[in-house]
């Protein structure tokens, strides 16, 4: 399935539902409808480049390495202005190469991410609690008993990733993708994590029962918010009375 076809579909995706948890239902609905401006950030996303190179087996062709250290000279600016692809620096390219190399040399690379019987960037569709949902697995493999899914994650804060996984709602992602296989109990969901700065460490982590239970609670909250939103108008006023104001220091909500 082409990228544009996938992202134009009407189902809710994990990233869209993540916005419900982190930003609120009105923001999430506005983002889903394309009513918000794109992020004002021209920085190259090393994580996206790594995904492209590994999951498309090095055929992505989605960047060009600048032969210039800066664009102050006229020649450099003229070269820059003729480029049609994102420009990365030699430093970015080194980080990209080292990160990809760290993943490719991992003993489980061909077992979980790119190997025999594995489908990369596999689109999945289904309903959970009646809500149409879509997902795109970085890597999925059918086994005799069920499925193995592996999601590639990149981070510059390697030691903190396993703690941030909850805040980033990756528990909900693991729950959703596993459920979309139709064989949730027979699906194992792994994260393959690579550090994008030296020393480029890697780790494979399994989504355990407590992790997916946490994801289920978040998913049910999202579904409840979507149902309650219904067809009302978007309203960015998060509270309207003094009884509704947030109390700073109260982390119960």
C-alpha positions as CSV (number, residue, x, y, z in Angstrom):
1,X,0.0,0.0,0.0
2,X,1.3,3.4,-1.0
3,X,2.2,5.8,1.8
4,X,-0.4,8.4,0.8
5,X,-3.1,5.8,0.5
6,X,-2.4,4.6,4.0
7,X,-2.3,7.9,5.7
8,X,-5.4,9.2,4.0
9,X,-7.6,6.4,5.3
10,X,-10.3,7.3,7.9
11,X,-9.4,4.8,10.7
12,X,-7.7,6.1,13.9
13,X,-4.0,5.3,14.1
14,X,-1.8,4.8,17.2
15,X,-0.1,8.1,16.7
16,X,-3.5,9.9,16.4
17,X,-4.8,8.2,19.6
18,X,-1.6,9.0,21.3
19,X,-2.5,12.7,20.9
20,X,-5.7,12.0,22.9
21,X,-3.5,10.9,25.8
22,X,-0.9,13.6,25.6
23,X,-2.8,16.6,24.1
24,X,-6.5,16.0,24.6
25,X,-9.4,14.9,22.4
26,X,-10.0,18.2,20.7
27,X,-6.4,18.6,19.6
28,X,-6.3,15.0,18.5
29,X,-9.5,15.4,16.3
30,X,-8.1,18.6,14.8
31,X,-4.8,16.9,14.0
32,X,-6.6,13.9,12.5
33,X,-8.7,16.2,10.3
34,X,-5.6,18.1,9.1
35,X,-6.6,21.4,10.7
36,X,-3.3,22.0,12.5
37,X,-0.2,23.5,10.8
38,X,2.8,21.1,10.3
39,X,5.6,21.3,12.9
40,X,7.9,24.3,12.2
41,X,11.0,22.1,12.4
42,X,13.4,21.8,9.4
43,X,15.8,19.6,11.3
44,X,16.6,16.2,9.8
45,X,15.0,13.4,11.7
46,X,17.7,10.8,12.1
47,X,15.2,8.2,13.3
48,X,13.1,8.5,10.1
49,X,16.3,8.1,8.0
50,X,17.2,5.0,9.9
51,X,13.8,3.5,9.4
52,X,14.0,4.3,5.7
53,X,17.4,2.8,5.2
54,X,16.7,-0.4,7.2
55,X,13.1,-1.2,6.4
56,X,13.5,-0.3,2.7
57,X,16.8,-2.2,2.6
58,X,18.9,0.9,1.6
59,X,16.8,1.8,-1.4
60,X,15.0,4.8,0.1
61,X,17.1,7.5,-1.6
62,X,15.5,10.0,0.7
63,X,18.5,12.3,1.4
64,X,21.7,13.8,-0.1
65,X,24.9,14.4,1.8
66,X,26.2,17.9,1.6
67,X,29.8,18.2,0.4
68,X,30.0,21.6,2.1
69,X,30.4,22.3,5.8
70,X,28.2,25.4,5.5
71,X,26.4,27.4,2.8
72,X,28.0,30.8,3.2
73,X,29.9,30.5,-0.2
74,X,28.0,31.2,-3.4
75,X,29.0,27.9,-4.9
76,X,27.6,26.1,-1.8
77,X,24.3,28.0,-1.9
78,X,23.9,27.3,-5.6
79,X,24.4,23.6,-5.0
80,X,21.9,23.7,-2.1
81,X,19.3,25.4,-4.2
82,X,19.4,22.7,-6.8
83,X,18.7,19.8,-4.4
84,X,15.3,18.2,-4.4
85,X,15.9,15.8,-1.4
86,X,16.6,16.7,2.2
87,X,20.2,17.6,2.8
88,X,22.2,16.0,5.7
89,X,25.6,16.8,6.9
90,X,28.6,14.4,7.0
91,X,28.1,14.2,10.8
92,X,24.4,13.2,10.3
93,X,25.5,10.6,7.7
94,X,28.0,9.1,10.1
95,X,25.3,8.8,12.8
96,X,23.0,7.2,10.3
97,X,25.6,4.7,9.2
98,X,26.7,3.8,12.7
99,X,23.1,3.4,13.9
100,X,22.2,1.2,10.9
101,X,25.3,-0.8,11.4
102,X,24.6,-1.4,15.0
103,X,21.1,-2.8,14.2
104,X,22.3,-4.9,11.2
105,X,25.0,-6.6,13.3
106,X,22.6,-7.4,16.1
107,X,22.2,-11.2,16.4
108,X,18.4,-10.9,16.3
109,X,18.3,-8.6,13.3
110,X,17.4,-11.3,10.8
111,X,15.1,-13.0,13.3
112,X,13.0,-10.0,14.3
113,X,13.4,-7.1,11.8
114,X,14.6,-8.1,8.3
115,X,14.8,-11.7,7.4
116,X,13.0,-14.7,5.8
117,X,9.3,-14.6,6.3
118,X,9.2,-11.1,7.6
119,X,7.1,-8.4,6.1
120,X,8.3,-4.8,6.6
121,X,6.0,-1.8,6.9
122,X,2.9,-4.0,6.9
123,X,-0.4,-2.1,7.0
124,X,-3.0,-3.6,9.3
125,X,-6.7,-2.7,9.8
126,X,-9.4,-3.8,12.1
127,X,-11.8,-2.8,14.8
128,X,-11.2,-2.8,18.6
129,X,-14.3,-2.2,20.8
130,X,-16.1,-1.3,17.6
131,X,-13.6,1.5,16.7
132,X,-11.9,1.2,13.2
133,X,-8.2,1.4,13.8
134,X,-5.1,1.1,11.6
135,X,-1.5,0.4,12.1
136,X,1.7,-0.2,10.2
137,X,4.1,-2.8,11.6
138,X,7.8,-2.2,11.0
139,X,8.2,-6.0,10.9
140,X,5.7,-8.8,11.3
141,X,6.2,-12.5,10.8
142,X,3.6,-15.3,10.9
143,X,4.5,-18.2,13.2
144,X,3.0,-21.6,13.7
145,X,1.1,-20.3,16.8
146,X,0.5,-16.6,15.9
147,X,2.6,-13.6,15.1
148,X,5.9,-11.9,16.0
149,X,5.9,-8.1,15.6
150,X,9.0,-5.9,16.0
151,X,9.1,-2.1,16.1
152,X,12.3,-0.2,15.5
153,X,12.9,2.6,17.9
154,X,15.7,5.2,17.9
155,X,16.8,7.3,20.8
156,X,19.7,9.6,21.9
157,X,18.8,8.8,25.5
158,X,19.3,5.0,25.5
159,X,19.3,4.3,29.2
160,X,16.0,6.2,29.8
161,X,14.1,4.7,26.9
162,X,12.5,1.8,28.8
163,X,11.1,4.4,31.2
164,X,10.0,6.8,28.5
165,X,8.2,4.0,26.7
166,X,5.2,4.5,28.9
167,X,5.1,8.3,28.5
168,X,5.4,7.9,24.7
169,X,2.4,5.5,24.8
170,X,4.4,2.6,23.3
171,X,2.5,0.4,25.6
172,X,-0.7,1.3,23.7
173,X,1.1,0.8,20.4
174,X,2.1,-2.8,21.4
175,X,-1.5,-3.5,22.5
176,X,-3.1,-2.1,19.3
177,X,-0.7,-3.8,16.9
178,X,-1.0,-7.1,18.7
179,X,-4.8,-6.9,18.7
180,X,-4.9,-6.0,15.0
181,X,-3.4,-9.4,14.1
182,X,-6.6,-11.1,15.3
183,X,-4.5,-13.3,17.6
184,X,-3.6,-11.0,20.5
185,X,-2.8,-13.8,23.0
186,X,-0.5,-15.5,20.4
187,X,1.4,-12.4,19.4
188,X,4.7,-11.4,20.8
189,X,5.6,-7.8,20.4
190,X,9.3,-6.7,20.5
191,X,11.0,-3.3,20.4
192,X,14.5,-3.2,18.8
193,X,16.0,0.0,20.2
194,X,19.2,1.7,18.8
195,X,21.1,4.6,20.2
196,X,21.7,7.3,17.7
197,X,24.9,8.7,19.3
198,X,28.1,7.0,20.3
199,X,28.5,4.3,21.4
200,X,25.4,3.2,19.4
201,X,24.1,0.6,21.9
202,X,21.2,-1.7,21.0
203,X,18.6,-3.6,23.0
204,X,15.6,-5.8,22.3
205,X,12.7,-5.5,24.7
206,X,9.6,-7.6,24.9
207,X,6.2,-6.0,25.6
208,X,5.2,-7.9,28.8
209,X,1.8,-8.4,30.3
210,X,1.9,-5.4,32.6
211,X,3.1,-3.2,29.7
212,X,0.2,-4.2,27.4
213,X,-2.3,-4.0,30.4
214,X,-1.2,-0.3,30.7
215,X,-1.7,0.1,27.0
216,X,-5.1,-1.4,27.2
217,X,-6.2,1.2,29.8
218,X,-5.0,4.0,27.6
219,X,-6.7,2.6,24.6
220,X,-10.0,2.2,26.4
221,X,-9.7,5.8,27.6
222,X,-9.1,6.9,24.0
223,X,-12.1,5.0,22.7
224,X,-14.3,6.5,25.5
225,X,-13.1,10.0,24.5
226,X,-13.8,9.5,20.8
227,X,-17.3,8.2,21.6
228,X,-18.0,11.1,23.9
229,X,-16.7,13.6,21.4
230,X,-19.2,12.4,18.8
231,X,-19.9,15.0,16.2
232,X,-19.6,18.1,18.3
233,X,-17.5,21.1,17.4
234,X,-13.8,21.2,18.3
235,X,-13.3,23.4,21.4
236,X,-9.8,24.3,22.5
237,X,-11.0,25.7,25.9
238,X,-9.9,22.9,28.2
239,X,-11.9,24.3,31.1
240,X,-14.7,26.8,31.5
241,X,-15.4,27.2,35.2
242,X,-13.4,27.7,38.3
243,X,-14.3,24.1,39.3
244,X,-12.6,22.8,36.2
245,X,-9.2,24.6,36.5
246,X,-6.1,22.4,36.9
247,X,-4.3,22.4,40.2
248,X,-0.6,22.6,39.7
249,X,1.2,19.9,41.8
250,X,-1.8,17.5,41.5
251,X,-0.5,14.7,39.4
252,X,-3.5,12.4,39.8
253,X,-4.9,13.4,36.4
